[in-house]
Amino acid sequence: MGQYFARGRRTLFERESELAAVEEALGELTGLRADGAEPSDRPRGALLAFAGHAGIGKTTLLAEVRRRAVARGCTVLSARGGDQEQRVAFHVARQLLQPQFAGSSETELRSSLGSWYDIVGPALGICAPTEGAPPDLQGLRDGLDWVLTHLSVQRAPMVLLLDDAHWADPESLGWLAAFAPRAEELPLLVVVAYRPDELPEHAESFRRLPGRAGGRPLDLEPLSAAAVAGLVREAVGGHADDAFCRECWAVTAGNPFETVELTAKVRDRGLNPTEDGAHLLRDLAAAAKGSGLISRIERLGSSTVRFAWACAVLGTEIPLDLAAAVAGLGHEEAADAADALRGARVLTGESTLEFVHPLIATAVYRSISASFRVALHGQAAWCVVDAGLGPAAAARHLLETHPEGDPWVVQQLRAAAGETLRAGAPDAARSYLARALREPPAPADRAAILYELGCASLLTEPATTVNHLRAALEEPIADPELRHHIVYRLSQVLAHSDRLAEACDTLAGAIRVTDDARVKLRMASEEFMWNAFRADEPDHPARSRRLARLADRLKGRDLTERYIIGLRTWDAIQRGEPAQVAFHHAERALAGGLGWAEPDRGFEVPVLVAVAFMYADRPGRTEELFAAGIAEFERQGWRGAHLSFAYTILAYVRYRRGRLAEAEDFVRAGLRLAERVGPGTPAHWYAVGTLIEVLIARGRVAEAAEIADHHCFSAPFPAAVVFPDAQTVHGELLLARGLTEEAAAELSAAGRRLDPRGIRNPAWCPWQLHLARAVAHDDPERAAAIAHEALARARQFGAPSTIGQALRTAAEVSSGSVRIKYLEESVSQLERSPAAYELACALVSLGTELHRAGRAEEAADHLYRGLETAAQCGADGLVRAARDGLAAAGLRPRRLHTDETDTLTARERTAAGLAARGRSDAEIAGELDTDEPTVVRLLSAVCRKIGTDRTGLPTALADHLPD
């Protein structure tokens, strides 16, 4: 690209405003203001775009930008889109970034790129793609963002030049268009040039520029008659008269490229630039373009014409030897042809050739007859492979050839698709495989190619993937393993498209015709998993019984067995079996390893096992598992739906621990990722539902309602089971807004949906608790019955946080002295749990109730504790309620201590160690020379900080107190 932008310098006529914008941008980038003004506090980048039709001078302007940037000491990256390279994935990205790593060893590259090496390296062509799942598109873009950001800071100030952006490959252009507006935050000036009528839709950001560019690109206009006269006189001499110059302007319509070419012809012909010779200009102009240009090339000889055609087929950055091979010329003959074309101002360069202008390249390419053009592309594909450039380089040529049933073509296209897909360009891979199908392949290969085509479409077009995979199953398949992989992939894409019933039916049908016992087990595990997420499963209890019988027989010998045991864990959580049962199966599932990024497996089961600990009051263990899982996602470059799920569920864990500010930060990050995946996806439902719950807990109900409206968080709810349950969250929001009748209807519907399926655990879905509050005013007896049923279910499950929450609800819908009894037990249970927000709620409720009962001293103690705990949680609404309670009791709030950390104090460490060794509260109080209530509060703080209930202290303390 350097030689393209560094051609002979000419005066830039009538580009003063454009150059002024460039000077201003370079001045702010480097701090060296041309007008002598004081530099800004820090270098500031920008995005500039120049738009104009072909030949208007975009390339010359970029060459001048390069010259000025180099003069100011800037690092310059440059690239150019090519008409023939539009289907070569990451062609432009490689031009920009490959030279920055040239000459580096693998060790140096790994050191420079860190964890991004295996993700962006294949896209940039600096390492081979690894086997396994490709990075998701957002993860790859994030990696490219990181590389360019890192370079722009490390080698600041930096200028990035992109010419002919309209011809850039979609992968590079989509990335740059998304990244370019961020240039203002970096010491980076991005300058692009394009033809406005040819710019693709995914590059629209170049039409709406940020900052100083004034919101629009700089349009390049044709030159005036006076500017053309200046250009002519600069080229042919000051003696060119006005009539001659005016005719030049009329002939070229002020197009700079055509004017330069015309003046070159005038010099070559020795034409006197006067009015007498002006009548010859139209013929000379015609010879410089279109058919006239081709006629001029043809006069150079047949070998030269073939060489020009070969170069046009190869595109940009053309190796001379490769062009010779495509043209069928010897080295000397090719060198002569190149010399002749350089002399005719068609090509430039030595060992690597380029056309002088894209208009010339286009004219030469279009002059090739259709049949011969196809033959040349076929020859180019052979030559590219023979030169060792690989199938991906040959694939773009094979796309232009006619199908002939050639096995070699199919082989190259499949290899190119695999390489391109693993590099992160599924669209390009899909085009290669679709062309391979048209070749056509041998009948025995069709199913495999359809499977590969489905895998290439998986991340971008799920519906298309389903069609390809179903078509593959209809083909004769000799390899049973291939059929099994097609079934697995088909069920996954159906499930991720919210078509869970079809996914389960697909697996059930395959199980009936499969003889291999291990394969049957794997398919059964997948069927169990998708049924677990079905909101419309016809017979959940029967499925649960089958799963329990199967899981109890398995030993966890391989991943399939551990997945089934993991599903048994989740089933125990949903059904509300005793928490110890869930712990038992969760540890069995984890014993042999349960990776989050296993090839050909989903991440759902590892997530469910991790989340089971949270529901059973061991959220610290959940966070440990999530930290490892997120690290696996990031190593794979999975930064779309996978990372969105991880951040969102991690936010939900923080919410249930009462760390509401942290929960909000995490869920907003998860929602940003989910919005990039797309609205209506499970990831989006998870994120919005969690954010609404967090905002309600923080007392920001109006904001939660706005979020729900903005994201259409209402019926119809997804067919897949999500947590928190979307319909229940919607009912909770209605209740928080005071819409009790609507809330009761929504929550009753949730119960009618979940109860028949055996999903009875209020820890997983507290619809009964919210419903009891919703009907308490109009039907207190029904409210009490619902609350007591929920309390019975909570006691069966046995998690202290769930019992405590249910007791608080029972108190709220009851009357008389029993309210205090329920609330005291609620506080006692919650003090044994990690649920800080629920504890704060119970403390404030108990304090308020004690005040009503005239027990002022006890009320003050609980209100003060509730206020402090609520403040530590970030529950602003609850803080206000506690302050109101204290004010009503005639008490003033004490100074709050809200700086609680996860570090245990010395007394907490001692109390925790004694409790872990089985000492009673009374015994610990004796050891510490204090009273039992103080011990209870010490251990409550330990549970909140470590993330476990009292029964989990011995295990959890192994990490915190290794001594």
N, C-alpha and C positions, 0 to 999 in steps of 0.2 A: 504493500500500500504506500510505502514511502515515496517510490518513484511516481506514483500516480498523482500525489499531491504536490510533488516538487518539480513539476515541469517548468519550462522557461517562464520567467516572471514577465507579466505584461502590466501596463497601466490599467487600473480598474476605473473605467469611466462610469459616472453616475451611480456610484455605490457608496456615496458619502454617508448617508444615514445608516446603512447596514454596517459600515466600518466604524461609525461612531458607536453603535451598539456593541460591537465587538470590543472596541477600546475601553468602553465603560466596564464591560464584563471582565476583561482581562485586568483592568486596574483594580477592581474590587477583589479579584481572585488573588492577585499578587501583592496588593498594597502599593503598587507603583502607579500612581495616577498620572495620566498624560497631561492633565491640566494643572498639575502642581498642587492639587488640593491635598488636604491631610488624609492619609489612609485610614480605613475603618479599623476598629479595634481588633477584628479578626478577619482573615480571608473569607470571602463569601462566594460560593459558586452560583451557577445559573444554568438555565436551559434556553438556548437560542435555536430557532428553527428558520431555515430559509426555504421558501416554497417557490416553485416556478416550473414552467414547462421545459421540455428537452432543449438543451443548447443555450439556455438563458444565462449561463455563467455560474452555476452553483459550485461546480468543481473548482473553478478558478478562484472563487471567493473563499472556499475552504482552504485552498493552497495558501492564500494570503493570511488566513487565520493561523494556519500552522506556522508560517514564517514569523508572525508577530509573537506567537506563543513561545516558540523556541528562543526568540530574541529576549524574552523576559525570563528565561530559565525554567519554563514549564516542561514537565513530562508530557509527551503527546502520545495518545493511543489513537489509532485510525483504522477504519474499515470501510468497505464499500459493498453494498448489495449488488448482486449480479443476476441478470435475467435468467441465466442458465443454472444458477445455484440456489434458486428459491426453494427447491425441495431438499437441499442438503442441510440437515438439522445442525444448528449451532455454527453455521458457516461464518456468520458475522461475529459471534461471540469468540470464536477461535482466532479470527483475525485480530481482534482487539486484545485478547488476554494471553494467547499463546506466547507471543514474543517476550512478555514480561517474565516468563519462566524458562526461556530458552537457555540451554546449557546447564540447568540445574539437575543434580542427581536425584534419584528417588528419595534418598534420605533427606536431602534439602527440601524437596517438594513436600514431603510429609511433615517436616518441621514447619514449613511456611503455612501450609493449609490446615494442619491439625486434623480434626475429626471430619473436615470437609473434603479431605483428599479423595476418598472413595466415592463421594457423592458428585462433586463437580469435575473431578479429574477426567472421567470418561466423556462428559459433555464437551470439555475443552480439548480433548484429544491428547492429554498429557499422560494418561495411563489407560490400560485396557479395562473394560467393564468387568466387574466381579460377577460371579454366578449368584443366583438367588433373585429375590424380588427387586424390581427397579425402584429407585426413589420416587416418591410422589412428586407431582409437578410443583406444588408449592414448596416442598422441601428443597428441590433443586433450585428454584428461583431464589429462595432465601440464601442458599449457598453461593450462588452467583452474586447476589447482593453483597454478601459478606466479603467475597474476593475483591470486588470493585471498590467497596468502601475501604477495605484494608489498604489496597494499593493507593487509593486517592489520598489517604492520610499519610501513608508511609512515604510516598513519592510526591508529596504536595510541593507546589501547586500542579494540578493535572488538568489537561484539556483532552476531551474525547471527541473525535470527529467521525461522523458517520455520513457518508455520501450515498446517494441513491437508496435512501431508507425504504422507499416503496418496493424495492426488490429484495429486501432483507428476508431471510428465512423466518417463518412464523415463530419458531422457538426463540430466536434471538430478539426479534422485533417485539414480541410480547413482553419479554423480560425487560428490555431497555425502555419501552414505553411506560412500564409500571415503575421502573427505577428512576427515570430521568427527573421527575419533579422533585425528588429528594436531593438533587444536586445542590440546591440552595443551602442545604444544611451541611455541606461538605466543601472542602477546598477543590472543587471540581466544576469545570465548565464543560457542559455537554452541548455540542453544536451538530445539528442534523440538517441534511438537505434532502428534499424529496420533490417528486411531481405530485401536486395536490390531487389530481384526478385519479391517481393510481395508488394512493395510500390506503392500505387495508383498514378495516373497521377496528381491529384490535390495536391500532396505533393512534387512536383518536387523541391521546394525551398530547401528541405533538401539535395538534391544532388548537389546544387550549393551554397556552403556556402560563406558568406561574410567574409571580414577581415582576421584575423590571421589564420583561418582554411585553407587558401590556395586554396579556391575555390572548395574543394571536401571533402566528408566525409572521416573519418579514417576507412579503411577497416581492419577488424580483420582477421588474418590468422590463420590456424591450428598450433598447437604447434609442435615444433621440437621433435625429439627423446630425446634430452637432457632435454627439458622442461617436457616432459611426465615422464621421469625417476625421475625428482625432485618431481613432483606431486605424483607419486606412493610412493616414499620413505617417503614423508611427511605424507601420509595416512596409510601405512602398516608397516613402519619402515625402518630404514637405511640399514637393512641387505638385502633388495631386490636386487638380483644380476642383472648384466647388461643384460643377456639374457632374464630374466623375464620382465624387463622394456622395452626392445626392442620389445618384443612380444606384450606388452600392447599398445605400439605406433602403431604397425602394425594392431592390431585388431581394434583400435578406429580411425585410420587415423588422430591422433592428435586432435580429438574433445574433448575439455575440459569436457563437460557435460558427455559424454560417458566414459571418463577416470575416472571421479569421481565416477560414478555409478559402474563401473567395480571394482574399488578398494574397494568400499563398499561391493560388493559381495565376494571379496577375503577375507575381514575381517570376514564376516558372515560365510563363509564356513571354516574358519580357514586354508585356503590354504597357504602352505609354499611358499613364493615369491622367488622361485629359478627356475633354468632352468628345473628341473624335473617336476614342476607343470605348466610350461608355456603352455603345450599342452591343458590344460583345459580352458584356457582363452577365446577361441572363443565361447564355449558353455555358459560360464558365461556372456559374452557380449550379446549374443543373448537373454538371459533371462532378460536382463535389458531394452530391447526395443522391440517394435512391438509385435508380437505374443508371444514372450517369456515373456514379461511384463504381457500381459493379462493372460497367463497361470498361472503366479505366483499369480495374483490377484484372479483367480478362485479357487486356492487352499485354499484361506482364507474363503471360504464358500459362499453360494448363497446370504445370506443377505448382506454380505460385497460387493459382486459384484453389487447387485442392488443399494446399497448406492453409490458406485463409479460411476455407470452409472448416477444416479440422480445428483451427483455433476458435472459430465461432461456436462450434459444438462443445469445446472444452470450457469456454466461458472466460473466467478471469484467472490471473496468476498461472499462466500456461507454461509448463516446462517445454522447452524447445524439443527435446528428445521425444517426449510423449506426443506432441503435435506431429512430429515426423512419422512416428509409428502409426498414428491414426490416419494420416494422409498417405501412407504407404511409400514414403520417400526415404532415401538414404540420408546419412547425416550431412554430407556436403550439399546435396541438392536442397535439403531443408534449410541449411544455413543461407544458401543463395536466395531462396524464396523469402526467408525472413528479412534479408537485406533489402530485397526489392520492395517488400511491403513497408519496411521502415522508411525507405526513400519516398514512397508514395503517401506517407503520413497516414498509414492504416494501422500499423503496429508500432509499439515502442518497447524498449527493454532489450536485454541481451539473452542470458540463459533462461530468464523467466520473462515471458512476453505478456503484453496487454494491448488491447485496442486503444487507440488514441482517444476515442470518445465512445460512450455507449451507443450513440446513434449509428456509428459505423458498424459496431458489432451487430446491432439489430438488423441493419440493412444487409450485411453479409449473410447472417443466419437465414433471413427470410428469402434470400436469393437462391438458396439450395432447394432443389426440387424435393417434393415430399418423400418420394421413394428413396432418393439418395441420402436424404437427411436421416431417415430411419436406419439405413445401412451404416452411415457414419456413427450413429449412436451405438449400434451394435458393436462396431469395430472399436469404438472408444471404451466400451465396457470390458471387452477382452483385453485391450491394451492396459487399462487401469489395473485390472487384476494381475496381469502379467508383470506389471511394474511393481507389484507388491503393495499397492495402495489399499487393498482390501475390498470386500464386498460392498461395504457402505458407500465407498466412493464410486463403485460401478453401478449401484442401484439406480441413481438418477438417470443414467443413460438407458438402463433396461426398461425404465418406465416409458420411454419414447419409442420402444421397438414394438413390432407386431407380434401377437401370440403365434407360436409355431410348435407348441408341445415339446419344447427343448428342456430336458431334465437339468442341464447345466444352468439355465436361466432360473429355474425354480430353486435350485440349490443356492445360487448366489443371492436371490431375493430373500429367501428364508434366513440365510446367514446375516444378511444386512439388517433384516427386521429384528433379529435377536440382539445384535450389537446395538442397534439404534434404540430399541426399547430399554435395554439395560442402561443406556446412557441418559435416558429420561426424555425421549421424544416419541411417545406412543402414536401420535398422528402420522408421523413419517413411517413408523413401522407398519401401521395399518395400511398405508398406501402400497407399501412393498408387498405385503401378503395378499392384498386384494389383486394386485397385478399377477402374483404367482398363481392364484386360482384361475385367472383368465388364460394362463399359458396353454393348456391346463396341465396340472400335475398328474402323475400316475394315480389311478383310482385308489391304490393302497395308501397314498400320502394325503388324500383329501381331508380325512378326519383330523390328522395331525395339524394340517395348515389351518383348518377352521378353528381348532382349539387355540393355536397360536394367535390367530386373528382375534378370537374372543378375549384372550389375555391382554392383547394390545389395546383393546377397547374398554377394558374393565374400569379404568379410573375416569374415563371421560364420557363414555356412552354406554351405560349399563343396559339399556334396552337393546342396543345393537349387539352387545355381548351375548345376551340371552339368545337372540336369533342365531348367531354363529354357533354357539355351543349346542343348541338343539339340532341344528343342521348337522353338526359333527356326529351326534349320537345316531343320526339316521344313516350314516355311511357305514360300509363294512369295516370293522375294526378288528384287526388280527391280534393286537397287543392288549390284553385285558387291563394292564396298568394304565394305558392311555385312556381307556373307557372310564376307569375309576377316577382319574384326574379330571376328566371332563365333567363327571357327575359332581365331584366336590366343588369345582369352580362354578358350575351352573347353580348349585344350591346356594353358594355364597353370594353370587351376584343377585339372585332372586331375593334373598333375605335382606341384603343391603338396599334393595329397591323397594322395601316395604311390601314384598310379596311373599310373606313367610309361609302361607299355606301352600303355595306352589313349590317352595323350597322343600318343605317336608314331604310333599307328595312325590317329588323327584327322587328323594332319597329312599322313600318307602318302596317305590317301584324298582329301584336298583337293588335294594336288599333282597327282594323276592327272586331276582334272577342271578344272584351272586353265590358262588359255591365256596369261596375262600372264607374261612371263619374269621380271620383277622381283618379282612376287608369288610365283612359284615359288621364287625364290632366298630370299626372306624366310621362306617356309614351310620350305624346306630347312634354313635356319640354325636355326630353332626345333627341327626334328626332330633335327638333329645335337646340339643342346644337351641335349635331354631324353634322348637315347640315351647321351650322355656320363655322365649321372647314373644310368643304369639298372644295377642289379646283375645283372639277368637278360637283358642284351642278347644276342640269339642269335648275332650274328656281328660282334663288335667289330673284328677285324682288317680285314674287308672295309670296314666303315664308316670305319675310320681311313684306309685307302687312298683311298677316294672323297673324304674330307675333304681329304687332303693334295693330291690332284690339283686339286680345286676352289680351295682357298686359294692355291695357288701361281700360279694364273692371275689372281687378283683383285688390284686395285690399291688397294683401300681407299677407293673414291670416295664411298661413302655408309655409313651406319650398318650396314646389312645386311652389306655386304662386310667392314667392320671386325669385326663380330661373328663372321663365319665365320673370319677370320684369327685372332681371339682364341681361338676354339675349337681351331684348329690348334695354337696355343701350348699349350693345356692338354693336348691329345692328345700332344704331344711330351714334356711333363713326365711324364705317366702311363706312356708307353711307354719312358721312359728314353733317348730320343734325346740326343745331346750337348747340353749346356746352351746352347751357343752357338746352336744351331738354335732353341731356345725363346726366347732373347733376341731373335733376329732377327725372329721372328714377333710377339713381344710389342710391340716398338717399332713395327712396321708397324701393328698394331692401334691403338696409342695415337696414332699420328701425326696422324690427322684428328679426334681427340676420341672419347672413349668414356664418355659420361655415365652416372652411377649411378642417375639418376631420370628416365630418358627416358620420355615418355608412351607407354603401350601396350607397354612393354618391361619385361622383368625386369632385375634387377640381377646376375644370375648371371655373365654373361660378363665384365663389368668386374671382378668379384671374382676370377674364375679367372685373368684376366690379371695382376692385382695379386699374387695368391698365387704365380703361377709364378716371380716374382722371388725370393720367399722360398725356395722349394725349390732354386733355383739359386744360393743363397748371396748374394742381394742383398736382404736383409730391410729395409734402410734405404729402398730404393725402394718396397717394399711398403707400408711405414708412411706414406710420403708420399702414395701413391695412396689409402690408407685414410683418411687425414686429410681429403682432399678429398671422398671418398665419404661419410663420416660427416656432413660439413658439408652436403652435398646432402640426405641423409636428414632432418637436423634442420630444414633450410629447408622441406621438404615436410611436416614434422610426422609423419614415419614413425618412431615410437618403439617399435614392437612387434617383429615378427620381423626386420624390416630391421636395426634397431639392435642387436638381440640377435646376429644373424649378425656384424655389424661388430665389436662388442666381443669376441665369442668368437674370431673369427679373428685379431683384433689380439692377443688373449691368446696364441694359438698362435704368432704371430710372435715375441712376447716370450719365450715358452717356448723356441723354437728358437734364439734369441739368447742364452739362458741367464739371462734376467732373470726369475727365477722368482717373486719376490715381486710384481712388477708384473703378471706373467702371471696370478697367482692373483687379484689384485684385479680385473683386467679380466674374467676368465672368470666370476667370481662375479657381477659386474654383468650380464654376458651371460646367465647362468643365471636371475637374477631376472627379466629381461625375457622369457626363453623360458618361464618358468613362467606368466607372465601370458598368453602366447600359447596355451599348453596342452601337457600331456605327450604324448609320442609324436610330436611334430612334428620335422622335420629340425633346426630351431633347437635343440630340446631335446637331441637326440642329439649335435649338435656341442658344445654347452656341457658336457654331462656327460662326454663322452669327453675333451675337453680338460682339464677339471678333474682327472679321474683321472690323466692323464699328468703334469700339473704336480705333484700331490701325491706321486706315486711318485718323481718327480725330487727332490722336497724331502725324501724319506725318511719320509713319513707314509703308509705303506702301509695301516695299519689304518683310518685316516680315509678313504682312497681306497675301501677295501672297503665301508665304511659308506655312502659316497655312492652306490656302485654298487647296493647293496641297496635303499637308500631310493628310488632312481629307476628300479628294475627294469632296470638296464643289463645285459642278457643276452639270449640268444636268445628269441624271433625278432628278428633285427636288421632294420633298415629296408630296404625294396626300393630306396630311393634311395642312391646312393653319397654318403657323407659323409666329411669328413676332420677329424680323424684317423679312419681306418677303425675302425668300432665293434667289429667282431669281433676285430681285431688288438689293440685297446686292452684288450678283455676278456681275451684271451690273455696280454698283458703283465701285467695285474693278477694273474691266476692264478699266473704265474711268480714275480712279486714276493712272493706269499704262500707260495711254496714248493710249490705244487700242480703239480708238473712234468708229470705224466701228463695231467691235465686241460688244462694250458696247451698241451702238444704237440698234443692232439687239436683244440683250438680253432684254433691257428695253422695246422695242416695243412689244416683246412677252409677257412681264409681263403685259403691258397695255391691250393687246388683251385678256388676261386671266381674268383680274380684272374688267375692265369696264363693260362688259356685265352682271356681277354679281351685279352691282350697288355699288361696292366698289370704292368710288370716293374721299375719304378724303386724301389729301396729308400729313396730320399729321400722319396717319397710314402707308401709303406707298407712299413715294415721288418719284415714278418712273418717273413722268412727269418732275420734276425738274432736275433729272440727265439726262433724255433723251434730254431736251432742251440744256443742256451744250454739250452733245455728238454730236448733229447735228449742233451746232451753226456755226462751221467753214465752213461746206459744204453747209448748207441750212439755212442761218440766218432768212429768213422769216418764215420757219417752226418752227425754234427754238423759235422765238418770239411768234408765235401763241400758241405753247405748253405751254410756260411760262405764258402767259396771261390766258389761260384756267385753269392752276393750281392756279394762283392767284385768279381767280374768285371762284374756289372751296374753297380755303383757307379763303377768306372773308366770304363765306357762313357759314363755320364752326365757324369762329370768334375767334379762339385762337390766341393771339398775336404772339406767337412763330412761328406758322405755317404761318401766314400772313407775318411776318418779313422774314422768310426763303424764301418764294415765291417771295417777293419783291427783295431780293438780287439776286435771280436767274434771275428775269426779267431784273434787271440792267445789269447783266453779259452778257446777250444775246442781249442787246439793244445797241444803239449807240447815241452819241451826249449828249446834256445836260440832257436828260431824265434819264440818268444813275445816276446822282447825286440826282435828285428828288426821284427816286426809293430807293436809298440807304439811304437818309435822313429819308424817311418814314419807311424804314426797321429798322433803329436804333431806331426810336421813338417807333415802335411797340415792338421791342425786349427789350427795357428798361422797358416795362410794363409786362414783362414775367420773368419766372425763368430760361430761357435758356441762360446760361452764354456763352457757346461755340459759339452758333449762334450769340450772341451779339458781341463777340470778332471778329468773321468773318466779320460781317457787319461793325464794326468800322474800321478794317484794310482796307477793300475794299473802304469805304467812304474816309478814309484818303488818300489812294493811288489816288483815282479819283480827290479829291480836289487838290492834289499836281499837277496833270496833268493840272488842270484848272487854275493853278497859284494862288490858294488861300492857301498860305504857312502856315499862322498862324492857320487857321482852320484845315488844314491837319495835322499839328504837334499835335494839341490837340487830334484829333481822333486816330492818330497812337499811341500816348503815351497811351491813354486809352485802345486801342486794344491790345497793347503789354502787358500791365499789366494784363488785363483780361485773355488773352491767357495763360500767365504764371501761373496765379492762377488756370486755368483749367487743366494745364499739356499738353497743345496742342503745343508740341515742334516745329512742322512744321510751325504752324501759328506764333509762336514767331520769327522764322527765317525770315518769310515773312515780319513781322512788322519791324524787324531790317533793313531788306533790303530797305523797304520803307522809313524809317527814314534816312538811309544812302544816298539814292537817293535824298532826300530832303535837304541833307547837314546838318542833325541834328544828335546829339548824344543821344543814349538812356539814360534816367534818371535811377537812382537806382530803381529797381523794389520792389514793396511791394506785396509779394506773400503769406503773412501769414493770409489771410482772414479766419475768423472762422464763425460759425453759430450764434455767440453771437452778438446781436444788440448793436450798440453804443448808447449813450444817445440821440444824435441828430436823429439817425435812429428810435429810439423808439418814440421820440416825433413826428417826421414826419409821422411815420406809424399810430400812434394813431389818429392824425388829419385826415389823409386820410381815415382811417376806419370810421370816423364819418362824411365823406362826404365833407370835405373841399377841395377846388380846389387847384391846385398847387400855384396859385398866393396868395391865402389866407394863405397857409402854409408858403410860402416865407416871407410874412409879419410877421407871428408869430415868425419865426426863424431869422428874420432880415438878410435875404440873398436873392439871386436871384432865379428865377424859374429853370434855368438849374441845379443849385446845388440841389434843391428839387427833380428834376427828377432823378438825380444820387443817392441821398439818398434812394429814394423809389425803384429804380432799385436794389440797394444792398439788401434792405429788401426783395424784391421778390425772389432774388436768394438765400438768406439765409434761408428763411422760406419755399420756394418751392411752390409759388403760383403766379398767375398773380395779377394785381391791383384789379380786381373785387372780388378776393377771399380773400383780406386782412382782412375784418371784421371777417370772419369765422376762418381763420388761426391764427389771432392774439389772439383769445380767449385762445389758449394754451400758447402762448409766452408772452402775456401781460395780465394776469388774472385781473389786476387792471383796 
